[in-house]
């Protein structure tokens, strides 16, 4: 009985965590991309569950998280309705953007939160090749005291339909984006990152 209870508690704990199923960084990243792919655009495509507000939430959370916790400089974030094509992603490679962080999300509302999954990739603009990719999934409740203020801000910005998805989306993207490689910033890059103000 005690072993069964311990197993049940362990499985419940695992169920509330993001599982990064796989993460890949190009073997030549240090030589090819570390100093060349630093300025990014985030693209969430297609809309999660067909809802534009959720796509905007995903893109904004990713932009803010990467700017605050990783050494990339995210200059833009967008969400697009149609599934991603190489042409659609390449269209985000405007002047000053060196890479596109593409998020392909899946969300399903649950009774008290959401099941979320993502296939993510970082495409370099110069040739459309992937620098990094990852897949992750998890399930969380919508309420977390640590996210109370953040949730209120996103609800105010995007509407009440995003509320059950804020905590699950943030936790999934945090686990996923923490597997991004580390670019090398020079002094000018560091000043530019500070100016982003996130």
C-alpha positions as CSV (number, residue, x, y, z in Angstrom):
1,X,0.0,0.0,0.0
2,X,2.8,2.4,0.9
3,X,4.6,1.7,-2.3
4,X,1.5,2.3,-4.3
5,X,0.9,5.6,-2.6
6,X,4.5,6.6,-3.2
7,X,4.2,5.6,-6.9
8,X,1.0,7.6,-7.3
9,X,2.5,10.7,-5.7
10,X,5.6,10.3,-7.9
11,X,3.5,10.0,-11.0
12,X,1.4,13.0,-10.1
13,X,4.5,15.1,-9.6
14,X,5.9,14.0,-12.9
15,X,2.6,14.9,-14.6
16,X,2.9,18.5,-13.4
17,X,6.3,18.9,-15.0
18,X,7.3,19.8,-18.5
19,X,9.0,17.0,-20.3
20,X,11.5,18.1,-22.9
21,X,11.3,15.1,-25.2
22,X,14.3,16.1,-27.3
23,X,16.5,19.0,-27.9
24,X,19.0,19.4,-30.8
25,X,21.7,21.9,-31.4
26,X,23.8,21.8,-34.6
27,X,27.2,20.3,-34.0
28,X,28.9,23.2,-35.7
29,X,26.9,25.8,-33.6
30,X,30.1,27.2,-31.9
31,X,31.8,27.8,-35.2
32,X,28.8,28.8,-37.4
33,X,26.1,30.4,-35.4
34,X,27.2,31.5,-31.9
35,X,28.3,34.9,-33.1
36,X,26.0,35.2,-36.1
37,X,22.5,34.3,-35.0
38,X,21.6,36.6,-32.0
39,X,18.8,38.8,-33.1
40,X,15.5,36.9,-33.4
41,X,11.9,37.2,-34.3
42,X,9.5,34.8,-32.5
43,X,6.7,33.3,-34.6
44,X,3.9,31.2,-33.2
45,X,2.3,29.4,-36.1
46,X,-0.4,28.2,-36.4
47,X,-2.7,29.7,-33.7
48,X,-3.0,27.4,-30.7
49,X,-6.5,25.8,-30.7
50,X,-7.3,28.2,-33.6
51,X,-7.3,31.2,-31.3
52,X,-5.3,34.3,-32.2
53,X,-5.2,35.6,-28.6
54,X,-3.5,32.3,-27.5
55,X,-0.9,32.7,-30.3
56,X,-0.2,36.2,-29.3
57,X,0.2,35.0,-25.7
58,X,2.7,32.3,-26.7
59,X,4.8,34.7,-28.8
60,X,4.9,37.4,-26.1
61,X,5.8,35.0,-23.3
62,X,8.6,33.5,-25.5
63,X,9.9,37.0,-26.4
64,X,9.9,38.1,-22.8
65,X,11.4,34.9,-21.5
66,X,14.2,34.8,-24.0
67,X,15.0,38.5,-23.5
68,X,15.1,38.1,-19.7
69,X,16.8,34.7,-19.4
70,X,18.8,33.9,-22.5
71,X,21.5,35.8,-24.4
72,X,19.5,36.3,-27.6
73,X,17.9,39.6,-28.5
74,X,14.3,39.1,-29.6
75,X,13.3,42.1,-31.7
76,X,9.8,41.0,-32.8
77,X,7.0,38.6,-32.0
78,X,4.1,37.6,-34.2
79,X,1.5,34.9,-34.6
80,X,0.1,33.6,-37.8
81,X,-3.0,31.5,-38.5
82,X,-1.8,29.1,-41.1
83,X,0.7,26.3,-40.5
84,X,4.3,27.4,-41.1
85,X,5.9,27.1,-44.4
86,X,9.6,27.8,-45.2
87,X,8.4,30.9,-47.2
88,X,6.3,32.2,-44.3
89,X,9.2,31.8,-41.8
90,X,11.7,33.3,-44.2
91,X,9.4,36.3,-44.6
92,X,10.1,37.2,-40.9
93,X,13.8,37.6,-41.8
94,X,13.6,41.4,-42.3
95,X,16.6,43.7,-41.8
96,X,18.2,43.2,-38.4
97,X,16.7,39.7,-37.8
98,X,19.3,36.9,-38.0
99,X,17.0,34.0,-36.9
100,X,13.4,33.0,-36.4
101,X,12.3,31.2,-33.3
102,X,9.3,29.2,-34.5
103,X,6.8,27.7,-32.0
104,X,4.3,25.2,-33.2
105,X,1.9,24.8,-30.2
106,X,-0.8,22.4,-29.2
107,X,-3.2,23.2,-26.4
108,X,-6.1,21.4,-24.8
109,X,-8.1,22.9,-22.0
110,X,-8.6,20.7,-19.0
111,X,-10.9,21.0,-16.0
112,X,-8.4,23.2,-14.1
113,X,-5.8,24.2,-16.6
114,X,-4.3,22.9,-19.8
115,X,-2.3,20.2,-21.5
116,X,0.3,21.9,-23.7
117,X,2.9,20.8,-26.2
118,X,5.3,22.5,-28.5
119,X,7.6,21.8,-31.4
120,X,10.2,24.6,-31.4
121,X,13.0,25.5,-33.8
122,X,15.5,28.2,-34.3
123,X,16.0,28.9,-38.0
124,X,18.9,31.0,-39.2
125,X,17.9,33.6,-41.8
126,X,20.9,33.4,-44.1
127,X,20.0,29.9,-45.4
128,X,16.8,28.7,-43.6
129,X,18.7,25.9,-41.8
130,X,17.8,24.9,-38.3
131,X,20.3,25.9,-35.6
132,X,18.3,24.3,-32.7
133,X,15.1,22.4,-32.2
134,X,13.2,20.9,-29.3
135,X,9.9,19.1,-28.5
136,X,8.2,19.3,-25.1
137,X,4.8,18.7,-23.4
138,X,3.2,19.0,-20.0
139,X,0.1,19.6,-18.1
140,X,-0.6,22.2,-15.4
141,X,-3.4,23.8,-13.5
142,X,-4.3,27.4,-14.3
143,X,-3.6,28.7,-10.8
144,X,-0.2,29.4,-9.4
145,X,0.3,32.1,-6.8
146,X,3.7,33.0,-8.2
147,X,2.0,33.8,-11.5
148,X,-0.9,35.8,-10.2
149,X,0.2,39.3,-11.3
150,X,1.6,38.0,-14.6
151,X,-1.6,36.2,-15.3
152,X,-3.6,39.4,-14.6
153,X,-1.4,41.4,-17.0
154,X,-1.9,38.9,-19.8
155,X,-5.6,38.7,-19.2
156,X,-5.8,42.5,-19.4
157,X,-3.8,42.5,-22.6
158,X,-5.4,39.5,-24.5
159,X,-8.7,38.9,-22.8
160,X,-10.2,36.4,-20.3
161,X,-9.9,33.5,-22.8
162,X,-6.2,33.2,-22.2
163,X,-6.4,32.9,-18.4
164,X,-6.4,29.1,-18.1
165,X,-3.4,28.9,-20.5
166,X,-1.0,31.4,-19.0
167,X,0.6,29.2,-16.3
168,X,0.8,26.1,-18.5
169,X,2.2,28.0,-21.5
170,X,4.8,29.8,-19.3
171,X,6.0,26.7,-17.6
172,X,6.3,24.7,-20.9
173,X,8.1,27.5,-22.7
174,X,10.5,28.0,-19.8
175,X,11.6,24.3,-19.9
176,X,11.8,24.4,-23.7
177,X,13.6,27.7,-24.1
178,X,16.1,26.8,-21.4
179,X,17.6,24.3,-23.9
180,X,18.5,27.0,-26.4
181,X,22.2,27.3,-27.1
182,X,24.1,30.3,-25.8
183,X,25.2,33.0,-28.3
184,X,28.2,35.1,-27.7
185,X,27.4,38.8,-27.2
186,X,29.8,41.6,-27.8
187,X,29.7,45.0,-25.9
188,X,27.4,46.5,-28.5
189,X,25.0,43.5,-28.3
190,X,24.9,43.8,-24.5
191,X,24.0,47.5,-24.7
192,X,21.3,46.7,-27.3
193,X,19.9,44.0,-25.0
194,X,19.8,46.5,-22.1
195,X,17.9,48.9,-24.3
196,X,15.2,46.2,-25.0
197,X,14.2,46.8,-21.4
198,X,12.6,43.4,-20.7
